[in-house]
Amino acid sequence: MKNNCRFLAPLFTLLSFGLQAQPVSNTVQNADILFASGRIGEAAALYENAGRTENNSELYYKAAECYYQVRDYRKAAECYILVKEEYERYELAGLRYARALKQDGRYEAAAEAFRQFAREYRGERKAQILAVVMNEVKGCELAQQMAQQQVSLVLPAEIKILPKSVNGPENEFAPIAFSDNLLYF
């Protein structure tokens, strides 16, 4: 009986590690399948969960790219911030992080993230990157100025939010002109 326990203990240990690793690889495979079939938002969530489980920067980066693609900029920023310092692997992750902040309306934080990225970028395209960053920072400053103005002067439009039943679970990006002064999207 004693010999059986010595044999079974390592076996159970190996099995438990195998069982823990299996769901993560299944999650990544499922995410890959979802991504390939165009269900990018769902793939992003799976990549992020797997990245969190494994503390895997590649999965965080995939999640960030997916979130960015479906315009979930807040979630994209949350994932990009975890990989933006890995310049060798993800050269432009810092730039994408700053853009996600900007798209999420966090203009002050975005401007600082753009400046930090420009200071730390060491790639071959430094001059191009600096030009892009300067333009992005100007955009952040302009957005902050416009936010301080009265909304009706900046955007003379009436916005009505439709019920949740109007949208489906997939990405829907096609606006439809209903009349000369009415647009549904």
N, C-alpha and C positions, 0 to 999 in steps of 0.2 A: 504494500500500500504506500509506503514511504517513497519508493522509487517511482510509482505512478504520479504522485504529487509533484515530484521534481520535474517530471516530463510535462505534466499538464500546465503547471504555472507559466513556463515560458510560452507554451502554445497559446494559452489564453491571452497573454500579453501581446503576442504577435497578432492574434485575431482582433483584439480590441483596437490596435493601431490601424490595421487594415480596414476595419469597419469605419473608423473615424475619417480616414483619408478617402474612402470610396464616395461618400456623399458629396464632397467638395469637387472631385473630378466629374461626377455626374452633374453637379450644378453648372460647372464650366461647360460641359458638353451641351447641356440644355440651353445655356446662354448662347453658345455658338450657333445652335440650331435656330433659336429665336431670332438672332441677329441676321442669319442668312435668309430667313423667311420674311424679313422686314419688320419684325416686332421688336424694334430697337429699344423702346422704353422698358419693356419687360426684360430684355437681355441685360440692360444696364443694371437693373435691380439685382439680378442674379450675379453678375460680375462683381458688384459692390459687396454683396453678402459673402461671396466666396473669397474676395480680397480681404474682408474683415476677418474671416475665419482663419485664413492662411497668413495674414499680414503680408500680402503679396502685391508689390507695387505694379506689376504688369496687369493684374486684374483691376486694381484701382484705376489705372490709366485707361483700360478698355471701358470701364464704367463711366469715367469722366467723358471720354469721347462719345459714347452713346448718349449720355445725358445732354451733352452739348448739341448733338445732332437733332435731338427731339425738343430742343429749346428749354430744357429744365435746367436753367442756368444756376440756380441755387445748389442743386445736387451736383452739378458738374463742378462747381467751385469747391464743394466739400471734398470731392475726390481728387481734383487737380492739386489742391494744397498738400496732399499727402505724397505727391510725386514730383512737384515742381523743382525741387532741389537736385533731382537726379538728371543733371544736364547732359551727361554722356548718353543716357538711354532715351530721354524724352526732351530733346533739345528745345522745343517750343512750348512745353507744358506751362511754364511760367507766364508766357504771353497769353495762352488760352485761359489760364486761371484769371488773369487780369480782365480779359474780355468777358468772361463769365460774370465776374463781379459787376462790370459795367452794364451788361445786359440785364442784370438783376436789380439795377437801380442803385447800387452801392458805389456811387461815383467817387467819393473821397478815397475809399479803400482801393478802388480800381486804379485811380491815378497814382497812388503810392505803389501799388503792385506793378504797374507799368514801369515806373521809375526804377524800382528795385530790379526788375527783369533786365532793363537796359544797362544798369550798372554791372550786373553779373554775367550777362551774355558774352560768351567768348568765341562764338562760331565765326565762320568765314564771311557771313553776310552781315557783319556788324553795322555797316553804313545803312543798309536797307532796313535793318531792324530798328535803328535809331530813328529813321524817318517815320516808320510805322508807329513807333511808340510816341513820338512827338505829336503825331496826328491824333492818336487815341487819347492822349492826355488833354489835347485841345477839345476833343469831343466830350470828355468828362467835365471839363470846365464849362463848356457851353450848356450841357445838360443841367449842371447845378444852377447856372444863371436862369435858364428857362424854368426850372422848378420853383424859383423864387418869384417869378412873374405870376400874374393872375392867370389861371388855367383857361378861362374863356377867351383871353387875348391870344394865347398860344395855339389853342386847339378849339376852334369854334364848331364843336360837334356834340351831338347828344349820343351818349353811349347807353345802351340797354343790354343788360346781361340776360341771356336766354336761360331757360331751365336746363338742368343737367341732362335731361332725357334727349336733348337735341344732339349731343355729341355721342359718338360711338367709342369703343375701346381702342381703336386704331388711330394713328395720326391722320389728321384732316387739315390740310393746309390750303385748299382751293377756295379763294373768295369768290362770291357770286354777286354780280351787279344786279340788283332787283329793279332799280329805276335809276334815273339820273342822279338822285341824291340819297340813295339807300344801298348799302353794301352789307351783305351777310358773309360772315366768315367764322 
